[in-house]
Amino acid sequence: MSVNLSERKTITAAEIKAAALRFGASVCGIGDIAGFEGEHPQRDPKQILPKAKCIIGLGIAVPSAFYDAMSEGRQSYNYSTVGVKHIDEELAEILLFKLAAIIENNGWDACTQRMISNLKIKGDKSTNPEVIDTYELIHAVPVAEGKPVPDVIIDFGRAVKVCGLGEVGKSGRILSPKYGPYIRWAFIITDCPLECDPEFEGGLCDNCGKCITACPGNAISDEGLDTWQCSVYYKGAHRSNPFMKDDFLKDNPNREAILNGEYRFNAESARAIYPELKFLPKINYGYSPCLCGKACDVACRKHLKESGRI
């Protein structure tokens, strides 16, 4: 829609941030779209909104008690239902639309971006352990010459850094200076020329390796997170799973290695074992119960607090 420039009203960064916190965000930062210079076209915010000037980053903290309950074996479902699904699909959407309304009602464009849990851009062979499975958009083709392959899905880790809100840690989790890994993210791409925050300079993850040793499935290494390995143990393949039946994988020759987190999974073998991982009912819309207790996040946050980084 064409907007008369004379009808556009000035909005300040302070007004946006105050509204974001009022609408439920735990943190808010604003990044210069120039921070995505050189980004892959399928990750580039300007492919979504070509006239974009800024990206607004919004973080919603996950209550630490959810992680305590998981790690101590008292409750597994609350994290997945409220800490993941409810935040991503309800709280974040309300926050995004309320904030976008302020921007649009003042004559600017606002394109909301939340986590797309089960989709991967063409060429991305990783997965998301939080859902039953993911779909790579392998059949997508550009709608015209010079256009990116749809769907364009921004890199949340890079967006958080550009907005001055945090960085990606060794485990692949995005870390916040206030909440560590206990936080979910959403964004708004806009052509409104807001005052931007400086990019985050790093310093949260010190490569301590606590996440590596904490992961029951040995899914994290110095090279980063193996998402397919993670997905199997997130869904409960380790012997520490309190819901595991005695006959789980009883005819599988690799049973002991799998239960001990020693077996290495790839996309094919992970998908082959998914049908066996039926310890708890799946959550609506394809979310899986978290049965590894997010041990990597718990260990990471503990270290960040003890070392004074958060």
Sequence and secondary structure as in RCSB ss.txt:
>XXXX:A:sequence
MSVNLSERKTITAAEIKAAALRFGASVCGIGDIAGFEGEHPQRDPKQILPKAKCIIGLGIAVPSAFYDAMSEGRQ
SYNYSTVGVKHIDEELAEILLFKLAAIIENNGWDACTQRMISNLKIKGDKSTNPEVIDTYELIHAVPVAEGKPVP
DVIIDFGRAVKVCGLGEVGKSGRILSPKYGPYIRWAFIITDCPLECDPEFEGGLCDNCGKCITACPGNAISDEGL
DTWQCSVYYKGAHRSNPFMKDDFLKDNPNREAILNGEYRFNAESARAIYPELKFLPKINYGYSPCLCGKACDVAC
RKHLKESGRI
>XXXX:A:secstr
    GGG     HHHHHHHHHHTT SEEEEEEGGGGTT  GGG HHHHSTT  EEEEEEEE  HHHHHHHHTTS 
SHHIIIIIIIIIIIIIHHHHHHHHHHHHHHTT  EEEEE  TTEE TT     TTBS  EE TT   SSTT   S
     HHHHHHHTTS EE TTS EEBTTTBT EEEEEEEE S           S     HHHHH TT  EETTEE
 HHHHHHHHTT STT TT  TTTTTT TTHHHHHTT S   HHHHHHHGGG  SS  BGGGB    STTHHHHHH
HHHHHHTT  
